[in-house]
């Protein structure tokens, strides 16, 4: 968890992304060693530094999943001009 928290703080603080990306990949490797089969990027900063982690385990970006769900529901519910009025 310390790697994840440090990575989030670094991204929020505007640090170079190489360090946080390495930390997220290391945390992902630790999870894989404990039996994880997938990781969830449940914070908006993590996807910005998750490229290397996605090579360790499959990664679900919850922000992207939320956007997909919202757009799917929006387009299914009504035409855009009606949904936004």
SEVEXMAR-31093 format. One record per atom (N, C-alpha, C): residue in one letter; chain; residue number from 1; x, y, z. Coordinates in steps of 0.1 Angstrom, whole numbers, plus 5000, padded with zeros to 4 digits. Layout:
# SEVEXMAR-31093
<resn:a	chain:A	resi:NUM	xx:X	yy:Y	zz:Z>
...
***
This chain:
# SEVEXMAR-31093
<resn:x	chain:A	resi:1	xx:5008	yy:4988	zz:5000>
<resn:x	chain:A	resi:1	xx:5000	yy:5000	zz:5000>
<resn:x	chain:A	resi:1	xx:5009	yy:5013	zz:5000>
<resn:x	chain:A	resi:2	xx:5021	yy:5012	zz:5006>
<resn:x	chain:A	resi:2	xx:5029	yy:5024	zz:5007>
<resn:x	chain:A	resi:2	xx:5033	yy:5028	zz:4993>
<resn:x	chain:A	resi:3	xx:5035	yy:5019	zz:4984>
<resn:x	chain:A	resi:3	xx:5039	yy:5023	zz:4970>
<resn:x	chain:A	resi:3	xx:5027	yy:5030	zz:4963>
<resn:x	chain:A	resi:4	xx:5015	yy:5025	zz:4965>
<resn:x	chain:A	resi:4	xx:5003	yy:5032	zz:4959>
<resn:x	chain:A	resi:4	xx:5001	yy:5045	zz:4965>
<resn:x	chain:A	resi:5	xx:5001	yy:5047	zz:4978>
<resn:x	chain:A	resi:5	xx:4999	yy:5060	zz:4984>
<resn:x	chain:A	resi:5	xx:5010	yy:5070	zz:4979>
<resn:x	chain:A	resi:6	xx:5022	yy:5066	zz:4979>
<resn:x	chain:A	resi:6	xx:5033	yy:5074	zz:4974>
<resn:x	chain:A	resi:6	xx:5032	yy:5078	zz:4960>
<resn:x	chain:A	resi:7	xx:5027	yy:5069	zz:4952>
<resn:x	chain:A	resi:7	xx:5025	yy:5072	zz:4937>
<resn:x	chain:A	resi:7	xx:5014	yy:5082	zz:4935>
<resn:x	chain:A	resi:8	xx:5003	yy:5080	zz:4943>
<resn:x	chain:A	resi:8	xx:4992	yy:5090	zz:4942>
<resn:x	chain:A	resi:8	xx:4996	yy:5104	zz:4946>
<resn:x	chain:A	resi:9	xx:5004	yy:5105	zz:4957>
<resn:x	chain:A	resi:9	xx:5008	yy:5118	zz:4962>
<resn:x	chain:A	resi:9	xx:5018	yy:5124	zz:4952>
<resn:x	chain:A	resi:10	xx:5027	yy:5116	zz:4946>
<resn:x	chain:A	resi:10	xx:5036	yy:5121	zz:4936>
<resn:x	chain:A	resi:10	xx:5029	yy:5127	zz:4924>
<resn:x	chain:A	resi:11	xx:5019	yy:5119	zz:4919>
<resn:x	chain:A	resi:11	xx:5011	yy:5124	zz:4907>
<resn:x	chain:A	resi:11	xx:5004	yy:5137	zz:4910>
<resn:x	chain:A	resi:12	xx:4997	yy:5137	zz:4922>
<resn:x	chain:A	resi:12	xx:4990	yy:5149	zz:4926>
<resn:x	chain:A	resi:12	xx:4999	yy:5161	zz:4927>
<resn:x	chain:A	resi:13	xx:5012	yy:5158	zz:4932>
<resn:x	chain:A	resi:13	xx:5021	yy:5169	zz:4934>
<resn:x	chain:A	resi:13	xx:5029	yy:5173	zz:4921>
<resn:x	chain:A	resi:14	xx:5026	yy:5167	zz:4910>
<resn:x	chain:A	resi:14	xx:5032	yy:5171	zz:4897>
<resn:x	chain:A	resi:14	xx:5046	yy:5165	zz:4895>
<resn:x	chain:A	resi:15	xx:5049	yy:5155	zz:4902>
<resn:x	chain:A	resi:15	xx:5063	yy:5149	zz:4900>
<resn:x	chain:A	resi:15	xx:5064	yy:5142	zz:4887>
<resn:x	chain:A	resi:16	xx:5076	yy:5139	zz:4883>
<resn:x	chain:A	resi:16	xx:5078	yy:5131	zz:4871>
<resn:x	chain:A	resi:16	xx:5072	yy:5118	zz:4872>
<resn:x	chain:A	resi:17	xx:5066	yy:5112	zz:4862>
<resn:x	chain:A	resi:17	xx:5058	yy:5100	zz:4863>
<resn:x	chain:A	resi:17	xx:5066	yy:5087	zz:4863>
<resn:x	chain:A	resi:18	xx:5079	yy:5087	zz:4860>
<resn:x	chain:A	resi:18	xx:5086	yy:5075	zz:4860>
<resn:x	chain:A	resi:18	xx:5087	yy:5068	zz:4873>
<resn:x	chain:A	resi:19	xx:5089	yy:5075	zz:4884>
<resn:x	chain:A	resi:19	xx:5090	yy:5069	zz:4897>
<resn:x	chain:A	resi:19	xx:5076	yy:5063	zz:4901>
<resn:x	chain:A	resi:20	xx:5066	yy:5071	zz:4901>
<resn:x	chain:A	resi:20	xx:5053	yy:5065	zz:4904>
<resn:x	chain:A	resi:20	xx:5048	yy:5053	zz:4895>
<resn:x	chain:A	resi:21	xx:5052	yy:5054	zz:4883>
<resn:x	chain:A	resi:21	xx:5049	yy:5042	zz:4874>
<resn:x	chain:A	resi:21	xx:5056	yy:5030	zz:4879>
<resn:x	chain:A	resi:22	xx:5068	yy:5031	zz:4883>
<resn:x	chain:A	resi:22	xx:5076	yy:5020	zz:4888>
<resn:x	chain:A	resi:22	xx:5070	yy:5015	zz:4901>
<resn:x	chain:A	resi:23	xx:5066	yy:5024	zz:4910>
<resn:x	chain:A	resi:23	xx:5060	yy:5020	zz:4922>
<resn:x	chain:A	resi:23	xx:5047	yy:5012	zz:4921>
<resn:x	chain:A	resi:24	xx:5039	yy:5017	zz:4911>
<resn:x	chain:A	resi:24	xx:5026	yy:5010	zz:4909>
<resn:x	chain:A	resi:24	xx:5029	yy:4996	zz:4903>
<resn:x	chain:A	resi:25	xx:5038	yy:4995	zz:4894>
<resn:x	chain:A	resi:25	xx:5042	yy:4982	zz:4888>
<resn:x	chain:A	resi:25	xx:5047	yy:4973	zz:4899>
<resn:x	chain:A	resi:26	xx:5055	yy:4978	zz:4908>
<resn:x	chain:A	resi:26	xx:5060	yy:4970	zz:4919>
<resn:x	chain:A	resi:26	xx:5049	yy:4965	zz:4928>
<resn:x	chain:A	resi:27	xx:5039	yy:4974	zz:4932>
<resn:x	chain:A	resi:27	xx:5028	yy:4970	zz:4940>
<resn:x	chain:A	resi:27	xx:5020	yy:4960	zz:4933>
<resn:x	chain:A	resi:28	xx:5018	yy:4961	zz:4919>
<resn:x	chain:A	resi:28	xx:5011	yy:4951	zz:4912>
<resn:x	chain:A	resi:28	xx:5018	yy:4938	zz:4912>
<resn:x	chain:A	resi:29	xx:5031	yy:4938	zz:4911>
<resn:x	chain:A	resi:29	xx:5039	yy:4925	zz:4912>
<resn:x	chain:A	resi:29	xx:5037	yy:4919	zz:4926>
<resn:x	chain:A	resi:30	xx:5036	yy:4927	zz:4936>
<resn:x	chain:A	resi:30	xx:5034	yy:4921	zz:4950>
<resn:x	chain:A	resi:30	xx:5020	yy:4915	zz:4951>
<resn:x	chain:A	resi:31	xx:5010	yy:4921	zz:4945>
<resn:x	chain:A	resi:31	xx:4997	yy:4916	zz:4945>
<resn:x	chain:A	resi:31	xx:4996	yy:4903	zz:4937>
<resn:x	chain:A	resi:32	xx:5003	yy:4902	zz:4925>
<resn:x	chain:A	resi:32	xx:5003	yy:4890	zz:4918>
<resn:x	chain:A	resi:32	xx:5010	yy:4879	zz:4926>
<resn:x	chain:A	resi:33	xx:5020	yy:4882	zz:4933>
<resn:x	chain:A	resi:33	xx:5027	yy:4872	zz:4941>
<resn:x	chain:A	resi:33	xx:5018	yy:4867	zz:4952>
<resn:x	chain:A	resi:34	xx:5008	yy:4875	zz:4956>
<resn:x	chain:A	resi:34	xx:4998	yy:4870	zz:4966>
<resn:x	chain:A	resi:34	xx:4986	yy:4863	zz:4960>
<resn:x	chain:A	resi:35	xx:4986	yy:4862	zz:4947>
<resn:x	chain:A	resi:35	xx:4975	yy:4855	zz:4941>
<resn:x	chain:A	resi:35	xx:4965	yy:4863	zz:4933>
<resn:x	chain:A	resi:36	xx:4967	yy:4876	zz:4932>
<resn:x	chain:A	resi:36	xx:4958	yy:4884	zz:4925>
<resn:x	chain:A	resi:36	xx:4959	yy:4881	zz:4910>
<resn:x	chain:A	resi:37	xx:4947	yy:4882	zz:4903>
<resn:x	chain:A	resi:37	xx:4946	yy:4879	zz:4889>
<resn:x	chain:A	resi:37	xx:4943	yy:4891	zz:4881>
<resn:x	chain:A	resi:38	xx:4939	yy:4902	zz:4887>
<resn:x	chain:A	resi:38	xx:4936	yy:4914	zz:4881>
<resn:x	chain:A	resi:38	xx:4937	yy:4925	zz:4891>
<resn:x	chain:A	resi:39	xx:4941	yy:4938	zz:4887>
<resn:x	chain:A	resi:39	xx:4941	yy:4949	zz:4896>
<resn:x	chain:A	resi:39	xx:4931	yy:4959	zz:4891>
<resn:x	chain:A	resi:40	xx:4927	yy:4967	zz:4900>
<resn:x	chain:A	resi:40	xx:4917	yy:4978	zz:4897>
<resn:x	chain:A	resi:40	xx:4923	yy:4991	zz:4901>
<resn:x	chain:A	resi:41	xx:4923	yy:5000	zz:4891>
<resn:x	chain:A	resi:41	xx:4928	yy:5014	zz:4893>
<resn:x	chain:A	resi:41	xx:4916	yy:5022	zz:4897>
<resn:x	chain:A	resi:42	xx:4914	yy:5023	zz:4910>
<resn:x	chain:A	resi:42	xx:4902	yy:5028	zz:4916>
<resn:x	chain:A	resi:42	xx:4903	yy:5043	zz:4920>
<resn:x	chain:A	resi:43	xx:4913	yy:5050	zz:4914>
<resn:x	chain:A	resi:43	xx:4916	yy:5063	zz:4918>
<resn:x	chain:A	resi:43	xx:4920	yy:5070	zz:4905>
<resn:x	chain:A	resi:44	xx:4917	yy:5082	zz:4903>
<resn:x	chain:A	resi:44	xx:4920	yy:5089	zz:4890>
<resn:x	chain:A	resi:44	xx:4934	yy:5091	zz:4887>
<resn:x	chain:A	resi:45	xx:4943	yy:5091	zz:4897>
<resn:x	chain:A	resi:45	xx:4957	yy:5093	zz:4894>
<resn:x	chain:A	resi:45	xx:4964	yy:5080	zz:4889>
<resn:x	chain:A	resi:46	xx:4960	yy:5068	zz:4893>
<resn:x	chain:A	resi:46	xx:4967	yy:5056	zz:4890>
<resn:x	chain:A	resi:46	xx:4967	yy:5053	zz:4875>
<resn:x	chain:A	resi:47	xx:4956	yy:5055	zz:4868>
<resn:x	chain:A	resi:47	xx:4957	yy:5052	zz:4853>
<resn:x	chain:A	resi:47	xx:4968	yy:5060	zz:4846>
<resn:x	chain:A	resi:48	xx:4972	yy:5072	zz:4852>
<resn:x	chain:A	resi:48	xx:4982	yy:5080	zz:4846>
<resn:x	chain:A	resi:48	xx:4996	yy:5073	zz:4847>
<resn:x	chain:A	resi:49	xx:4997	yy:5064	zz:4856>
<resn:x	chain:A	resi:49	xx:5010	yy:5057	zz:4858>
<resn:x	chain:A	resi:49	xx:5009	yy:5042	zz:4858>
<resn:x	chain:A	resi:50	xx:4999	yy:5037	zz:4851>
<resn:x	chain:A	resi:50	xx:4997	yy:5022	zz:4852>
<resn:x	chain:A	resi:50	xx:5002	yy:5015	zz:4840>
<resn:x	chain:A	resi:51	xx:5009	yy:5021	zz:4831>
<resn:x	chain:A	resi:51	xx:5013	yy:5014	zz:4819>
<resn:x	chain:A	resi:51	xx:5021	yy:5001	zz:4822>
<resn:x	chain:A	resi:52	xx:5031	yy:5003	zz:4830>
<resn:x	chain:A	resi:52	xx:5039	yy:4991	zz:4834>
<resn:x	chain:A	resi:52	xx:5032	yy:4981	zz:4842>
<resn:x	chain:A	resi:53	xx:5023	yy:4985	zz:4850>
<resn:x	chain:A	resi:53	xx:5015	yy:4976	zz:4858>
<resn:x	chain:A	resi:53	xx:5006	yy:4967	zz:4850>
<resn:x	chain:A	resi:54	xx:5001	yy:4973	zz:4839>
<resn:x	chain:A	resi:54	xx:4992	yy:4966	zz:4830>
<resn:x	chain:A	resi:54	xx:5000	yy:4954	zz:4823>
<resn:x	chain:A	resi:55	xx:5013	yy:4955	zz:4823>
<resn:x	chain:A	resi:55	xx:5021	yy:4944	zz:4818>
<resn:x	chain:A	resi:55	xx:5023	yy:4933	zz:4828>
<resn:x	chain:A	resi:56	xx:5020	yy:4936	zz:4840>
<resn:x	chain:A	resi:56	xx:5021	yy:4926	zz:4851>
<resn:x	chain:A	resi:56	xx:5009	yy:4918	zz:4853>
<resn:x	chain:A	resi:57	xx:4997	yy:4925	zz:4854>
<resn:x	chain:A	resi:57	xx:4984	yy:4919	zz:4855>
<resn:x	chain:A	resi:57	xx:4974	yy:4927	zz:4847>
<resn:x	chain:A	resi:58	xx:4963	yy:4921	zz:4843>
<resn:x	chain:A	resi:58	xx:4952	yy:4929	zz:4836>
<resn:x	chain:A	resi:58	xx:4948	yy:4940	zz:4846>
<resn:x	chain:A	resi:59	xx:4945	yy:4951	zz:4840>
<resn:x	chain:A	resi:59	xx:4942	yy:4963	zz:4848>
<resn:x	chain:A	resi:59	xx:4928	yy:4969	zz:4844>
<resn:x	chain:A	resi:60	xx:4920	yy:4971	zz:4854>
<resn:x	chain:A	resi:60	xx:4907	yy:4977	zz:4851>
<resn:x	chain:A	resi:60	xx:4907	yy:4992	zz:4856>
<resn:x	chain:A	resi:61	xx:4905	yy:5001	zz:4847>
<resn:x	chain:A	resi:61	xx:4905	yy:5015	zz:4850>
<resn:x	chain:A	resi:61	xx:4891	yy:5019	zz:4853>
<resn:x	chain:A	resi:62	xx:4888	yy:5021	zz:4866>
<resn:x	chain:A	resi:62	xx:4874	yy:5024	zz:4870>
<resn:x	chain:A	resi:62	xx:4869	yy:5037	zz:4864>
<resn:x	chain:A	resi:63	xx:4877	yy:5047	zz:4862>
<resn:x	chain:A	resi:63	xx:4873	yy:5060	zz:4856>
<resn:x	chain:A	resi:63	xx:4868	yy:5057	zz:4842>
<resn:x	chain:A	resi:64	xx:4876	yy:5049	zz:4834>
<resn:x	chain:A	resi:64	xx:4872	yy:5046	zz:4821>
<resn:x	chain:A	resi:64	xx:4859	yy:5037	zz:4821>
<resn:x	chain:A	resi:65	xx:4858	yy:5028	zz:4830>
<resn:x	chain:A	resi:65	xx:4846	yy:5020	zz:4831>
<resn:x	chain:A	resi:65	xx:4834	yy:5028	zz:4834>
<resn:x	chain:A	resi:66	xx:4835	yy:5038	zz:4843>
<resn:x	chain:A	resi:66	xx:4824	yy:5047	zz:4846>
<resn:x	chain:A	resi:66	xx:4820	yy:5055	zz:4834>
<resn:x	chain:A	resi:67	xx:4829	yy:5060	zz:4827>
<resn:x	chain:A	resi:67	xx:4826	yy:5068	zz:4815>
<resn:x	chain:A	resi:67	xx:4819	yy:5059	zz:4805>
<resn:x	chain:A	resi:68	xx:4824	yy:5047	zz:4803>
<resn:x	chain:A	resi:68	xx:4817	yy:5038	zz:4793>
<resn:x	chain:A	resi:68	xx:4803	yy:5035	zz:4798>
<resn:x	chain:A	resi:69	xx:4801	yy:5033	zz:4811>
<resn:x	chain:A	resi:69	xx:4787	yy:5030	zz:4816>
<resn:x	chain:A	resi:69	xx:4778	yy:5042	zz:4814>
<resn:x	chain:A	resi:70	xx:4783	yy:5054	zz:4817>
<resn:x	chain:A	resi:70	xx:4775	yy:5066	zz:4816>
<resn:x	chain:A	resi:70	xx:4771	yy:5068	zz:4801>
<resn:x	chain:A	resi:71	xx:4781	yy:5067	zz:4792>
<resn:x	chain:A	resi:71	xx:4778	yy:5069	zz:4778>
<resn:x	chain:A	resi:71	xx:4768	yy:5059	zz:4773>
<resn:x	chain:A	resi:72	xx:4770	yy:5046	zz:4777>
<resn:x	chain:A	resi:72	xx:4761	yy:5036	zz:4773>
<resn:x	chain:A	resi:72	xx:4747	yy:5039	zz:4777>
<resn:x	chain:A	resi:73	xx:4746	yy:5043	zz:4790>
<resn:x	chain:A	resi:73	xx:4732	yy:5045	zz:4795>
<resn:x	chain:A	resi:73	xx:4726	yy:5058	zz:4788>
<resn:x	chain:A	resi:74	xx:4734	yy:5068	zz:4786>
<resn:x	chain:A	resi:74	xx:4730	yy:5080	zz:4780>
<resn:x	chain:A	resi:74	xx:4724	yy:5077	zz:4766>
<resn:x	chain:A	resi:75	xx:4732	yy:5070	zz:4758>
<resn:x	chain:A	resi:75	xx:4728	yy:5067	zz:4744>
<resn:x	chain:A	resi:75	xx:4716	yy:5057	zz:4744>
<resn:x	chain:A	resi:76	xx:4715	yy:5049	zz:4753>
<resn:x	chain:A	resi:76	xx:4704	yy:5039	zz:4754>
<resn:x	chain:A	resi:76	xx:4691	yy:5046	zz:4758>
<resn:x	chain:A	resi:77	xx:4692	yy:5056	zz:4767>
<resn:x	chain:A	resi:77	xx:4680	yy:5062	zz:4774>
<resn:x	chain:A	resi:77	xx:4673	yy:5071	zz:4764>
<resn:x	chain:A	resi:78	xx:4680	yy:5080	zz:4757>
<resn:x	chain:A	resi:78	xx:4673	yy:5090	zz:4749>
<resn:x	chain:A	resi:78	xx:4683	yy:5096	zz:4739>
<resn:x	chain:A	resi:79	xx:4679	yy:5102	zz:4729>
<resn:x	chain:A	resi:79	xx:4688	yy:5110	zz:4720>
<resn:x	chain:A	resi:79	xx:4694	yy:5121	zz:4728>
<resn:x	chain:A	resi:80	xx:4706	yy:5125	zz:4724>
<resn:x	chain:A	resi:80	xx:4714	yy:5134	zz:4732>
<resn:x	chain:A	resi:80	xx:4707	yy:5147	zz:4735>
<resn:x	chain:A	resi:81	xx:4699	yy:5153	zz:4726>
<resn:x	chain:A	resi:81	xx:4693	yy:5165	zz:4729>
<resn:x	chain:A	resi:81	xx:4682	yy:5164	zz:4739>
<resn:x	chain:A	resi:82	xx:4676	yy:5152	zz:4740>
<resn:x	chain:A	resi:82	xx:4665	yy:5150	zz:4751>
<resn:x	chain:A	resi:82	xx:4672	yy:5147	zz:4764>
<resn:x	chain:A	resi:83	xx:4683	yy:5140	zz:4764>
<resn:x	chain:A	resi:83	xx:4689	yy:5136	zz:4777>
<resn:x	chain:A	resi:83	xx:4695	yy:5148	zz:4784>
<resn:x	chain:A	resi:84	xx:4699	yy:5158	zz:4777>
<resn:x	chain:A	resi:84	xx:4706	yy:5169	zz:4782>
<resn:x	chain:A	resi:84	xx:4697	yy:5181	zz:4785>
<resn:x	chain:A	resi:85	xx:4684	yy:5180	zz:4783>
<resn:x	chain:A	resi:85	xx:4675	yy:5191	zz:4786>
<resn:x	chain:A	resi:85	xx:4669	yy:5190	zz:4799>
***
